[in-house]
Amino acid sequence: MVTALTAQKQAADPGASCWVAASAGTGKTKVLIDRLARLLLLGFQAESILCITFTKAAATEMQQRLLQKLQSWAVFEPDALKEDLSSLLGHPPDASVIQRAQHLFFQTLDAPGGLKIQTIHSFCQGLLQRFPLEAGIDPCFQLIEETTANELLGRAQQHVLENPSPNLQSALNYLTGELSENRFEEMLESLQGQRAQFHEFLNQHPSLEAYQQVLEQSFLNEPAPPAPVDWDLLCATMMDHGTDADQKMAARLHQPHDNTIFLTQEGQVRQKLASKQFERSFPDLFETLCQFAKSVYQVDQYAKTQHTIEITLAFCQVAQAIFEAYQADKHRQGLLDFEDLIALTLRLLQKPGISDWVFYKLDGGFDHILVDEAQDTSPTQWQILQQLILALLTPDVLQRTLFVVGDIKQSIYSFQGAKPSIFNKLRPEFKAYLTSQERRWHDISLDVSFRTTPAVLAIIDEIFKKNPDGVQFLKEEIRHVSHRRDAPGLVELWPLIQVDDDVEETIWPLPLDQRPMISGGAQLADQIATKIDTLLKSQIILPSTQKPVQPEDILILSRRRGPWIPLLLQQLKKRHIPVAGVDRLRLKDHIAVLDLLALGRFLCLPQDDYSLACVLKSPLINNGYGLSEDQLFIWCHTRDGSLWQSLLNHQGDDPAYQQAVSFLKKHLGRVDFDDPFVLFHDILRETEGAFTARLGPECQEILSEFLQQALDYQHSHAASVQDFIDFMDAQETDIKRSISSEANQVRLMTIHGAKGLQAPVVILADSGDHPTLQKDLFIWDEDEVPLFLVKPTQKQQSEIIAHLKSKSLDQAMQEQRRLLYVAMTRSQDQLYIAGMAKKAKAGEWYDLLNEVLEDVGQKTSEDGWIFQPTPFQKAMALFPSQGKIEAPAWFREQPDQALWLNKTKESPKEMASDQQTRGILMHRLLEVGTPTTDITDWCQRHDPMGLITPQDQENLLKILTHPDYHLFFGPQSVAEVDVKSGSFMGRIDRLVVTDTTVFILDYKTGAISSTMPPAYKQQLGDYANAMQKLYPHHAVRTFLLWTDGPELVEIL
């Protein structure tokens, strides 16, 4: 433990540059926060520290944790602050350090630009916004998201294919002749999925002629011409002295030669070119025949490789034309995508005559550079960081430092360009550069896990000791030490689920073969849900929480979002287990979005019976319940015309029918006039509650994202409802949902999405997949320079291309091992592994775990394996007393709501509760109301007792709309702000902070007092004192607003 803390303190030393290799759970983020805090304590300004991390979520978390630490210093008692600083610094702080710590929170909040903890893309965006002319881009450029980028790329692709140049037409003709129609379309679609890789590849190889030379030098070795053969002598000898097989071979050799004489269907040299008798009798002729066959093989290999290169170059020509059109379209609109940010920044920092000016302007900006998750940084991104480091960390400014932290074992983003090997490659280079300037340098390894129990770590170590490929890059053996030495832990491998994959799935399967009643995915979902239900009822105490298992303690991880995921959600909800849903989903596939799109199709074409049927079954109709199958069947089966006409004919039969017709008619009259956003916004204003009641609260986020898509679409298109529906149908983009770890719900995530998270109980579902290149259409090789090849078929590939494919498969296998490491190290206490066997073969992860647990674990009653050195404790059952328990008197008292809100009451304590409720309702309306709020409607929904009188409503409307009160109710104001200063705690009704002044407003809903009560002055004075400490350089003004009148009074 002492060693671990010493290593952390050494890594947090702000006076030395550090390269930290931090295993999972070893406190990497804590070290980063401590280092940032110590830099600020030394007097470095927040804006002089650049911290680069991998994701926005990581940047936000790091910033929040740092601000929480600084905030705690601002309110700590002196002894507590001194103790905390001593622990951070390793020695008692002096008075100046204590004083600086107390003010750091406010100084950091007021710093220009705030804390610069950001992603590499955010940094590049800021740099380009600062130097747009030097970068040669539009100063008002806009950054586009993935959805827009794919739409623009698809538009460019369509334009290029419809209007090809003569040269491009030749390439297209060649490709369509060599490739099947489906394969060519799949290759074009893959351009979108691998846009970043193509973008970087084309930047590296702007000239196809130069790239052709690279390919030919890398893969083509022209074979030597074959030695001359006396075919007449060879054939005559085989006919006269050979066996029947030799004579048949001689007859074939008399004909014009083709490769099939010498090569098998797989392209290999035939093992038997002549009989053993001929080989013994005529060894020289036999050797001549074998040498010629080898020459044929070499020529065949050359031709296959040449064919692959020709297809690759033709496709590169098409891809280049598409990307040029894509870039031109973006340039015309002043748009940049995320790949542009990286490429343009690197070009700017390498631009002769310009980069020196940029670095000169940056030289006074950054004193310290910190890089988080360095193992996931791509080579191009590293080039940007290298340019910064070499330019800013020069011998004349030795106080500047570099801090890099990462874990090569957790590099799982190769699809975004990350290369794990570069982490170890750059370490000695930076070390040599910085130590040559006589700077202090630390190489630090953090391997003491503060997260995971010894039992789980023991299995992890054993797995990767036996299978180090992809995880172990240096000679040091992978070894973890748990700080939680005595904590119990568990690793359990569940029985393998066998799946029959030999049955071909069809859209309309005939009932000819007997199939299992429950699919493999359904069995997996039931297995996981049953275990979770058992855990929640077990009352096992988790050592990390010291409480029984709760839903929030459970994290389910999968490699990808398979078809079994919805079945698992269904099983969990069936057992009434709260679940947060998936972390990513395809918007257009959600049932709520499908219902809305069906409604849109019906509104555009009322004769669309299928869409109308979907609408009638949805929460849009009948107060969220939809119509029954029987009702829908009667209309459909007996209809003479369209389903809409049938509904019109039957609308008088039932109030639900009448309500459906009224709803649909209302929006049919708007579809040709309203924008998509306005139409769907109004529809959801009526039906959002029904969707939530039917589908659960998680659908609210989906509906909000759907409306955002509609709004974004009409900002960039000539919007119509039909065009928006077509746009949504074409979307293949996933949206990322924010899953709160604070909600008491089971979390379900992919391993990539869970990186950086942890949970006491982790369930890892291995769906039986093995790394494969079967679905990959391209081969990427990036050892020296990025190389790209169109993957040939098995029959058309040469050995050198097959070797490249094998190499790519090995790299995919290695990344899967690192993905397994990330998944297992999310667990704090318990790790469960479920698996499915596809085609009678378990997944690789399941096999690795099974091999280890067979050696060290014990067999379970369900025929699985478990490793549990120490048992878990169970919560003691508390039996209720048999006697009657009387509730205390205070339990039956009415809560004093005004006191709870820290408001001074306007009337004596004997005030009627109706008056209190009226005041609370008026406060709430002023909190959420805007100038467009329909106050009458709001009161009807929230004030059924009519406590807010018509005169009150008139006064409230005046407050929200009159220019005299705009300062306090405009967009710059904030409602219900909690403040704390010493022992005082309160809530400000309205707060406005300008560049020079803080304005505080408090409402009073009682009658206007002719004299200002002292309690009101005291209350506003406390607010003013609290805000003055937060904003010492601002003037503070306080106001009282009597809602009767209304009347605004400044309290001096």
CORZIDA-V10955 format. One record per backbone hydrogen bond with DSSP energy under -1.0 kcal/mol. CO is the residue of the C=O (numbers start at 1). NH is the residue of the N-H. If there is no record, write none. Layout:
co=<CO,CO>
nh=<NH,NH>
This chain:
co=<1,2,3,4,5,6,7,8,13,17,18,19,20,21,23,25,27,28,29,30,31,32,33,34,35,36,37,38,39,40,45,46,48,48,50,51,52,55,56,57,58,59,60,61,62,63,64,65,66,67,68,69,70,72,77,78,79,80,81,82,83,84,85,86,94,95,96,97,98,100,103,104,105,106,111,115,116,118,119,120,121,122,123,124,125,126,127,131,132,138,142,145,146,147,148,149,150,151,152,153,154,155,156,157,158,159,165,166,167,168,169,170,171,172,173,174,175,180,181,182,183,184,185,186,189,189,190,192,194,195,196,197,198,199,200,201,207,208,209,210,211,212,213,214,215,216,229,230,231,232,233,234,235,236,237,238,243,244,245,246,247,248,249,250,258,259,262,264,268,275,276,277,278,282,283,284,285,286,287,288,289,290,291,292,293,294,295,296,297,298,299,300,301,302,303,304,305,306,307,308,309,310,311,312,313,314,315,316,317,318,319,320,321,322,323,324,325,326,327,328,329,330,334,336,337,338,339,340,341,342,343,344,345,346,351,351,354,355,356,357,358,359,362,362,367,368,369,370,371,373,374,378,379,380,381,382,383,384,385,386,387,388,389,392,394,397,401,402,403,404,405,406,407,408,410,413,413,414,419,420,421,422,426,427,428,429,430,431,432,434,434,435,440,442,444,446,447,449,453,454,455,456,457,458,459,460,461,462,463,468,468,481,483,484,490,491,492,493,497,510,519,520,521,522,523,524,525,526,527,528,529,530,531,532,533,539,542,547,550,551,553,554,555,556,557,558,560,562,564,565,566,567,568,569,570,571,572,573,578,583,585,586,587,590,591,592,593,594,595,596,597,598,599,600,601,605,607,608,609,610,611,612,613,615,616,618,621,622,628,629,630,631,632,633,634,642,643,644,645,646,650,654,655,656,657,658,659,660,661,662,663,664,665,667,667,670,670,675,676,677,678,679,680,681,682,683,684,687,688,689,690,691,692,696,697,699,700,701,702,703,704,705,706,707,708,709,710,711,717,720,721,722,723,724,725,726,735,743,746,747,749,750,754,759,760,760,761,762,763,764,766,777,779,781,787,789,798,799,800,801,802,803,804,805,806,807,808,809,810,811,812,813,814,815,816,817,818,819,820,821,823,824,826,828,829,830,831,832,833,834,835,837,838,841,843,844,845,846,847,848,849,850,852,853,858,860,864,865,866,867,873,889,895,896,897,898,899,908,912,913,914,915,916,917,918,919,920,921,922,923,924,925,930,933,934,935,936,937,938,939,943,949,950,951,952,953,954,955,956,957,958,962,963,965,966,970,974,977,979,981,984,986,988,989,990,991,992,996,997,998,999,1000,1001,1002,1004,1013,1014,1015,1016,1017,1018,1019,1020,1021,1022,1023,1024,1025,1026,1027,1031,1035,1037,1038,1039,1040,1041,1042,1047,1049>
nh=<5,6,7,8,9,10,11,12,16,442,404,444,406,446,26,450,31,32,33,34,35,36,37,38,39,40,41,42,44,43,48,49,367,368,370,118,372,59,60,61,62,63,64,65,66,67,68,69,70,71,72,73,74,76,81,82,83,84,85,86,87,88,89,90,98,99,100,101,102,104,107,108,109,110,114,117,51,53,123,124,125,126,127,128,129,130,131,135,137,141,336,149,150,151,152,153,154,155,156,157,158,159,160,161,162,163,169,170,171,172,173,174,175,176,177,178,179,184,185,186,187,188,189,190,192,193,194,195,198,199,200,201,202,203,204,205,211,212,213,214,215,216,217,218,219,220,231,234,235,236,237,238,239,240,241,242,247,248,249,250,251,252,253,254,261,263,270,267,264,279,280,281,282,286,287,288,289,290,291,292,293,294,295,296,297,298,299,300,301,302,303,304,305,306,307,308,309,310,311,312,313,314,315,316,317,318,319,320,321,322,323,324,325,326,327,328,329,330,331,332,333,335,142,144,341,342,343,344,345,346,347,348,349,350,354,355,358,359,360,361,362,363,365,366,401,50,403,52,405,376,377,382,383,384,385,386,387,388,389,390,391,392,393,394,397,400,369,18,371,20,374,22,410,411,412,416,418,417,422,423,425,426,430,431,432,433,434,435,436,437,439,438,17,19,21,23,481,483,457,458,459,460,461,462,463,464,465,466,467,471,472,449,485,487,831,867,833,865,837,512,523,524,525,526,527,528,529,530,531,532,533,534,535,536,537,875,546,542,553,554,761,747,763,749,765,751,562,565,568,569,570,571,572,573,574,575,577,576,746,737,735,589,590,594,595,596,597,598,599,600,601,602,603,604,605,608,609,612,613,614,615,616,617,618,627,621,626,625,632,633,634,635,636,637,638,646,647,648,649,650,653,658,659,660,661,662,663,664,665,666,667,668,669,670,671,673,674,679,680,681,682,683,684,685,686,687,688,691,692,693,694,695,696,699,700,703,704,705,706,707,708,709,710,711,712,713,714,715,719,724,725,726,727,728,729,730,585,745,580,556,558,754,757,828,829,830,555,832,557,834,836,791,789,787,781,779,802,803,804,805,806,807,808,809,810,811,812,813,814,815,816,817,818,819,820,821,822,823,824,825,826,827,759,453,490,762,492,764,494,766,497,499,841,838,847,848,849,850,851,852,853,854,856,857,866,863,860,493,858,491,541,892,897,900,901,903,902,911,916,917,918,919,920,921,922,923,924,925,926,927,928,929,933,935,938,939,940,941,942,943,946,953,954,955,956,957,958,959,960,961,962,965,966,969,970,973,991,988,986,984,981,979,977,976,1001,974,999,1035,994,1037,992,1039,990,1041,1043,1017,1018,1019,1020,1021,1022,1023,1024,1025,1026,1027,1028,1029,1030,1031,1034,998,1000,1051,1002,1049,1004,1047,1042,1040>
